[in-house]
Amino acid sequence: MSVHEVEINALQGGSADLRQYLGKAVLIVNVASRCGLTPQYAGLEGLHERYAARGFTVLGVPCNQFMGQEPGTSQEIAEFCSATYGVTFPMTEKIEVNGDGRHPLYDELVTTADAEGHTGDIRWNFEKFLIAPDGTVAARFAPQAEPDSAEVVAAVEKNLPA
């Protein structure tokens, strides 16, 4: 199965329809509003703005599995992201990324290794997966990898649609 075939809802309801990203590069990030890494929202928005016209988007995926750092409702999450960080990139419904309740989207993602060879469970908020235009997972980045780091930017640029 391709990531584009997974069914998931948008943060504000209705289908997020991941098929709309076929042919584009997508950075999928499990996000949280009350985490020490939450300021990465600014870098994610900057990356989204920088490459959106070239076939790239960030897709935020709220998750409350790490010390309850995303407790809000969909509306509260949307308001926080918009008001605090000016987020314009799309967001999905809040899901689980680990354990028995892991969403099928993350079933598709977690088999990919990061640069250190880590596969399997998501370690913390803001773990990042770069999806190539064909729907394959092109790269995985640790939560601490800043969105504007050389490694993330290089991977995004390498995977932009031709």
Backbone as numpy.savetxt, mean C-alpha at the origin, in Angstrom:
# Nx Ny Nz CAx CAy CAz Cx Cy Cz
-3.39 -16.39 -9.40 -4.24 -15.20 -9.40 -3.35 -13.95 -9.40
-3.75 -12.95 -10.13 -3.07 -11.66 -10.15 -3.66 -10.77 -9.06
-2.86 -9.86 -8.56 -3.34 -8.88 -7.58 -4.56 -8.15 -8.13
-4.58 -7.93 -9.43 -5.68 -7.19 -10.06 -7.03 -7.93 -9.97
-6.99 -9.23 -9.72 -8.21 -10.03 -9.65 -8.80 -10.12 -8.25
-8.05 -9.66 -7.24 -8.52 -9.74 -5.86 -9.63 -8.72 -5.63
-10.67 -9.17 -4.94 -11.77 -8.26 -4.61 -11.53 -7.63 -3.25
-11.63 -6.32 -3.21 -11.48 -5.56 -1.98 -12.30 -4.28 -2.12
-12.83 -3.80 -1.03 -13.64 -2.59 -1.07 -12.79 -1.35 -0.86
-13.31 -0.24 -1.36 -12.69 1.06 -1.14 -12.99 1.53 0.28
-12.21 2.45 0.78 -12.37 2.95 2.14 -13.76 3.52 2.37
-14.29 4.21 1.40 -15.61 4.84 1.55 -16.75 3.97 1.06
-16.46 2.69 0.78 -17.49 1.76 0.35 -17.44 1.47 -1.13
-18.08 0.40 -1.54 -18.06 -0.02 -2.93 -16.74 -0.70 -3.25
-16.66 -1.26 -4.42 -15.47 -2.00 -4.84 -14.30 -1.05 -5.13
-13.11 -1.46 -4.72 -11.90 -0.70 -5.07 -11.45 -1.06 -6.49
-12.00 -2.14 -7.05 -11.73 -2.62 -8.41 -10.26 -2.48 -8.81
-9.46 -3.41 -8.34 -8.03 -3.37 -8.61 -7.69 -3.56 -10.09
-8.65 -3.99 -10.88 -8.40 -4.14 -12.33 -8.09 -2.79 -12.98
-8.54 -1.70 -12.35 -8.26 -0.37 -12.91 -6.76 -0.06 -12.92
-5.98 -0.83 -12.15 -4.54 -0.59 -12.08 -3.74 -1.48 -13.03
-4.42 -2.33 -13.80 -3.75 -3.14 -14.79 -3.05 -2.21 -15.77
-1.78 -2.44 -16.00 -1.01 -1.57 -16.89 -0.35 -0.41 -16.16
-0.52 -0.34 -14.84 0.09 0.72 -14.04 0.98 0.10 -12.96
1.87 0.89 -12.43 2.66 0.49 -11.27 1.93 0.96 -10.02
1.87 0.10 -9.01 1.12 0.42 -7.78 1.99 0.07 -6.58
2.07 0.99 -5.63 2.74 0.72 -4.37 1.66 0.49 -3.31
1.51 -0.76 -2.88 0.51 -1.12 -1.87 1.17 -1.05 -0.50
0.54 -0.30 0.42 1.13 -0.06 1.73 0.07 -0.25 2.81
0.36 -1.10 3.80 -0.55 -1.20 4.94 -0.27 -0.01 5.86
-1.28 0.79 6.10 -1.11 2.07 6.79 -1.83 2.11 8.13
-1.42 3.06 8.97 -2.03 3.28 10.27 -1.85 4.74 10.67
-2.84 5.27 11.34 -2.85 6.69 11.70 -2.14 7.03 13.01
-1.88 6.03 13.85 -1.31 6.30 15.17 -0.01 5.54 15.39
0.83 5.53 14.39 2.07 4.77 14.40 3.25 5.74 14.32
4.39 5.33 14.84 5.58 6.15 14.71 5.99 6.37 13.26
5.53 5.50 12.37 5.84 5.62 10.94 4.78 6.39 10.17
3.72 6.84 10.84 2.62 7.56 10.18 3.10 8.75 9.35
4.15 9.47 9.75 4.61 10.57 8.88 5.01 10.13 7.47
5.15 8.81 7.24 5.42 8.34 5.87 4.27 8.68 4.92
3.09 8.98 5.45 1.99 9.42 4.58 2.43 10.57 3.69
3.22 11.50 4.24 3.68 12.65 3.45 4.54 12.19 2.29
5.47 11.27 2.54 6.32 10.75 1.48 5.54 9.94 0.45
4.56 9.18 0.93 3.72 8.40 0.00 2.94 9.33 -0.90
2.38 10.40 -0.34 1.64 11.36 -1.15 2.56 12.03 -2.16
3.78 12.38 -1.73 4.74 12.98 -2.64 5.10 12.06 -3.80
5.31 10.79 -3.49 5.62 9.80 -4.53 4.44 9.66 -5.49
3.25 9.60 -4.93 2.03 9.51 -5.75 1.92 10.70 -6.70
2.10 11.88 -6.17 1.98 13.10 -6.99 3.07 13.15 -8.06
4.28 12.75 -7.69 5.43 12.82 -8.61 5.26 11.93 -9.84
4.65 10.74 -9.64 4.59 9.76 -10.74 3.19 9.44 -11.24
2.17 10.05 -10.71 0.79 9.72 -11.11 0.57 9.89 -12.62
1.10 10.94 -13.18 0.91 11.20 -14.62 1.64 10.18 -15.49
2.52 9.39 -14.88 3.30 8.40 -15.63 2.81 6.97 -15.37
1.58 6.84 -14.85 1.01 5.51 -14.68 1.34 4.85 -13.36
1.39 5.62 -12.29 1.72 5.10 -10.96 0.70 5.59 -9.94
0.43 4.75 -8.94 -0.37 5.18 -7.81 0.10 4.47 -6.55
-0.16 5.11 -5.44 -0.03 4.48 -4.14 -1.42 3.98 -3.78
-1.52 2.83 -3.14 -2.78 2.30 -2.64 -2.61 2.03 -1.15
-3.27 2.82 -0.33 -3.20 2.66 1.11 -4.18 1.61 1.59
-3.73 0.75 2.49 -4.56 -0.34 3.01 -4.54 -0.26 4.54
-5.52 0.39 5.14 -5.53 0.51 6.61 -5.61 -0.85 7.29
-4.88 -0.96 8.39 -4.84 -2.20 9.17 -4.66 -1.85 10.64
-5.40 -2.54 11.50 -5.35 -2.28 12.94 -4.71 -3.43 13.71
-3.90 -4.25 13.05 -3.34 -5.44 13.70 -2.07 -5.19 14.50
-1.49 -4.01 14.42 -0.24 -3.74 15.09 -0.45 -2.75 16.22
-0.64 -3.29 17.41 -0.86 -2.51 18.63 -2.04 -1.54 18.52
-3.05 -1.90 17.72 -4.26 -1.09 17.62 -4.01 0.32 17.12
-3.08 0.48 16.18 -2.69 1.82 15.74 -3.54 2.38 14.61
-4.58 1.66 14.20 -5.55 2.19 13.23 -6.95 1.84 13.71
-7.39 2.45 14.84 -8.68 2.09 15.43 -9.88 2.78 14.80
-9.66 3.78 13.97 -10.76 4.62 13.48 -11.70 3.94 12.51
-12.83 4.60 12.32 -13.79 4.19 11.30 -13.26 4.63 9.93
-13.89 4.16 8.90 -13.49 4.56 7.54 -13.50 6.08 7.40
-14.55 6.72 7.90 -14.67 8.18 7.82 -13.55 8.87 8.60
-13.25 8.37 9.79 -12.18 8.96 10.60 -10.82 8.80 9.93
-10.59 7.66 9.34 -9.33 7.43 8.63 -9.20 8.38 7.46
-10.26 8.50 6.66 -10.25 9.38 5.49 -10.01 10.84 5.91
-10.70 11.28 6.95 -10.54 12.67 7.41 -9.13 12.92 7.92
-8.58 11.98 8.70 -7.22 12.13 9.21 -6.22 12.25 8.07
-6.30 11.34 7.12 -5.33 11.32 6.02 -5.41 12.59 5.18
-6.60 13.04 4.91 -6.79 14.23 4.11 -6.35 15.49 4.85
-6.83 15.65 6.08 -6.55 16.87 6.84 -5.10 16.96 7.30
-4.52 15.85 7.69 -3.18 15.86 8.27 -2.08 15.79 7.22
-2.29 14.97 6.18 -1.23 14.75 5.20 -1.63 15.08 3.76
-2.83 15.57 3.54 -3.26 15.92 2.18 -3.31 14.74 1.24
-3.60 13.57 1.78 -3.61 12.35 0.98 -4.68 12.40 -0.11
-4.25 12.14 -1.34 -5.18 12.06 -2.47 -5.17 10.66 -3.10
-4.19 9.83 -2.73 -4.14 8.49 -3.32 -5.27 7.64 -2.77
-5.68 6.61 -3.52 -6.81 5.77 -3.09 -6.48 4.93 -1.87
-7.53 4.60 -1.12 -7.40 3.77 0.07 -8.47 2.69 0.01
-8.14 1.54 0.58 -9.10 0.43 0.66 -9.75 0.42 2.04
-10.68 -0.50 2.19 -11.27 -0.76 3.49 -10.18 -1.25 4.45
-10.44 -1.16 5.74 -9.52 -1.67 6.76 -9.60 -3.19 6.74
-8.43 -3.84 6.68 -8.37 -5.30 6.60 -7.33 -5.85 7.56
-7.26 -7.17 7.63 -6.19 -7.86 8.34 -5.17 -8.33 7.32
-3.89 -8.16 7.66 -2.81 -8.54 6.75 -2.08 -9.80 7.19
-2.34 -10.26 8.41 -1.72 -11.47 8.96 -2.76 -12.36 9.60
-2.39 -13.61 9.84 -3.23 -14.52 10.61 -4.35 -15.15 9.81
-5.25 -15.81 10.56 -6.37 -16.53 9.94 -7.29 -15.63 9.15
-7.37 -14.35 9.53 -8.24 -13.41 8.84 -7.55 -12.62 7.75
-6.33 -13.04 7.38 -5.58 -12.31 6.34 -6.42 -12.18 5.08
-6.49 -10.96 4.58 -7.23 -10.69 3.34 -6.52 -11.36 2.16
-7.29 -11.85 1.17 -6.68 -12.48 -0.01 -5.65 -11.61 -0.72
-5.79 -10.30 -0.65 -4.78 -9.42 -1.27 -3.41 -9.71 -0.67
-3.35 -9.84 0.64 -2.06 -10.09 1.28 -1.61 -11.54 1.12
-2.54 -12.46 0.88 -2.13 -13.82 0.51 -1.28 -13.77 -0.75
-1.65 -12.88 -1.66 -0.92 -12.73 -2.93 0.42 -12.03 -2.75
0.55 -11.20 -1.73 1.74 -10.37 -1.56 2.85 -11.00 -0.72
2.49 -11.67 0.37 3.48 -12.04 1.39 4.49 -13.11 0.98
4.30 -13.76 -0.14 5.28 -14.75 -0.58 6.51 -14.09 -1.21
6.43 -12.81 -1.50 7.54 -12.07 -2.10 8.54 -11.68 -1.01
9.82 -11.85 -1.31 10.89 -11.50 -0.37 11.32 -10.05 -0.56
11.72 -9.43 0.56 12.32 -8.10 0.47 13.83 -8.26 0.23
14.56 -7.17 0.25 16.00 -7.20 -0.05 16.79 -8.05 0.95
16.26 -8.19 2.17 16.93 -8.99 3.19 16.47 -10.45 3.16
15.56 -10.79 2.26 15.08 -12.15 2.14 13.85 -12.48 2.97
13.27 -11.49 3.64 12.08 -11.74 4.47 10.86 -12.01 3.59
10.19 -13.12 3.86 8.90 -13.43 3.26 7.93 -13.71 4.40
6.69 -13.88 4.05 5.71 -14.23 5.07 5.08 -13.01 5.70
4.69 -13.17 6.97 3.89 -12.16 7.66 4.45 -10.74 7.54
3.50 -9.81 7.50 3.83 -8.39 7.54 4.39 -8.09 8.92
5.49 -7.37 8.97 6.17 -7.13 10.24 5.62 -5.95 11.02
5.10 -4.93 10.32 4.61 -3.73 10.99 3.87 -2.88 9.97
3.30 -1.80 10.45 2.64 -0.83 9.57 3.65 -0.28 8.56
3.15 0.06 7.40 3.91 0.72 6.33 4.89 -0.20 5.61
4.63 -1.52 5.62 5.38 -2.42 4.74 4.85 -2.16 3.33
5.74 -2.19 2.35 5.39 -1.75 1.00 5.63 -2.85 -0.03
4.69 -2.95 -0.98 4.81 -3.89 -2.09 4.62 -3.13 -3.38
5.58 -3.22 -4.28 5.46 -2.58 -5.59 4.93 -3.60 -6.59
3.82 -3.26 -7.20 3.18 -4.12 -8.20 3.53 -3.57 -9.58
4.05 -4.44 -10.42 4.39 -4.06 -11.80 3.12 -3.94 -12.63
3.19 -3.28 -13.76 2.00 -3.11 -14.61 1.32 -4.42 -15.00
2.06 -5.54 -15.02 1.46 -6.82 -15.39 0.81 -7.54 -14.20
0.88 -6.93 -13.01 0.25 -7.50 -11.84 1.16 -8.34 -10.97
2.41 -8.52 -11.37 3.35 -9.28 -10.54 3.92 -8.37 -9.45
4.36 -8.99 -8.37 4.99 -8.22 -7.29 6.45 -8.01 -7.67
6.81 -6.76 -7.90 8.16 -6.43 -8.36 9.14 -6.23 -7.22
8.65 -5.80 -6.05 9.55 -5.54 -4.92 8.75 -5.46 -3.63
9.46 -5.74 -2.54 8.89 -5.62 -1.19 9.88 -4.80 -0.37
9.35 -3.87 0.41 10.19 -3.00 1.21 9.76 -3.05 2.67
10.74 -3.06 3.56 10.49 -3.07 5.00 9.72 -1.82 5.42
9.02 -1.89 6.54 8.26 -0.73 7.01 9.09 0.54 7.15
10.33 0.41 7.55 11.17 1.59 7.78 11.68 2.23 6.49
11.52 1.57 5.36 11.96 2.14 4.08 11.10 3.36 3.77
11.73 4.51 3.71 11.00 5.75 3.43 10.54 5.76 1.97
9.34 6.27 1.71 8.83 6.30 0.34 9.72 7.05 -0.65
10.48 8.04 -0.16 11.34 8.81 -1.05 12.80 8.33 -1.02
13.02 7.13 -0.43 14.38 6.57 -0.40 14.81 6.19 -1.81
16.12 6.16 -2.02 16.67 5.83 -3.34 16.18 4.47 -3.82
16.10 3.47 -2.91 15.71 2.13 -3.33 14.25 2.08 -3.79
13.37 2.78 -3.08 11.95 2.78 -3.47 11.76 3.56 -4.77
12.34 4.74 -4.86 12.20 5.56 -6.06 12.76 4.83 -7.29
13.92 4.20 -7.16 14.51 3.46 -8.28 13.59 2.33 -8.74
13.02 1.61 -7.78 12.12 0.51 -8.14 10.86 1.03 -8.83
10.30 2.13 -8.32 9.12 2.72 -8.95 9.45 3.12 -10.39
10.56 3.85 -10.56 10.94 4.32 -11.91 11.17 3.15 -12.87
11.76 2.08 -12.37 12.02 0.90 -13.20 10.72 0.22 -13.64
9.66 0.35 -12.85 8.42 -0.34 -13.13 7.32 0.54 -13.71
7.62 1.77 -14.01 6.61 2.63 -14.65 6.27 2.06 -16.02
5.02 2.15 -16.42 4.68 1.64 -17.75 5.45 2.37 -18.85
5.78 1.65 -19.88 6.56 2.24 -20.97 5.77 3.27 -21.75
